[in-house]
């Protein structure tokens, strides 16, 4: 029974400040495809984090 519960749980997500630059790029690409742009609050926060890591 415990094995069944482990199989159905979704993988944990990382906090935004723990993402690497490559992971941020992947998330931004996903936002562009699924949301049709980068105007959402999540996408703007990703862009800000990317800028902070690049500088």
C-alpha positions as CSV (number, residue, x, y, z in Angstrom):
1,X,0.0,0.0,0.0
2,X,2.8,2.4,0.7
3,X,4.4,1.6,-2.7
4,X,1.2,2.7,-4.4
5,X,1.2,6.1,-2.7
6,X,4.8,6.7,-3.7
7,X,4.1,6.0,-7.4
8,X,1.2,8.4,-7.6
9,X,2.9,11.4,-6.0
10,X,4.2,14.1,-8.3
11,X,7.8,15.1,-8.2
12,X,8.5,18.1,-5.9
13,X,9.2,21.4,-7.6
14,X,12.2,23.5,-6.9
15,X,12.0,27.0,-5.4
16,X,12.8,29.7,-7.9
17,X,15.9,30.8,-6.1
18,X,17.3,27.3,-6.3
19,X,17.0,26.9,-10.1
20,X,20.1,27.0,-12.3
21,X,20.3,29.2,-15.4
22,X,19.6,26.3,-17.6
23,X,16.5,25.3,-15.6
24,X,15.3,28.9,-15.8
25,X,15.7,28.9,-19.6
26,X,13.7,25.6,-19.8
27,X,10.9,27.1,-17.6
28,X,10.8,30.3,-19.8
29,X,10.5,28.2,-22.9
30,X,7.7,26.2,-21.4
31,X,5.9,29.5,-20.4
32,X,6.2,30.8,-24.0
33,X,4.7,27.6,-25.4
34,X,1.9,27.0,-22.8
35,X,0.9,30.6,-21.9
36,X,1.7,32.2,-25.2
37,X,4.2,34.8,-23.9
38,X,6.1,36.1,-20.9
39,X,3.5,38.4,-19.4
40,X,2.5,36.2,-16.5
41,X,3.8,37.0,-13.0
42,X,5.7,33.7,-12.9
43,X,7.4,34.5,-16.2
44,X,8.4,38.0,-15.1
45,X,9.9,36.5,-11.9
46,X,11.8,34.0,-13.9
47,X,13.2,36.8,-16.1
48,X,14.2,38.8,-13.0
49,X,16.0,35.8,-11.6
50,X,17.7,35.1,-14.9
51,X,18.9,38.7,-15.0
52,X,20.2,38.4,-11.4
53,X,22.1,35.3,-12.2
54,X,23.6,36.7,-15.4
55,X,24.9,39.8,-13.8
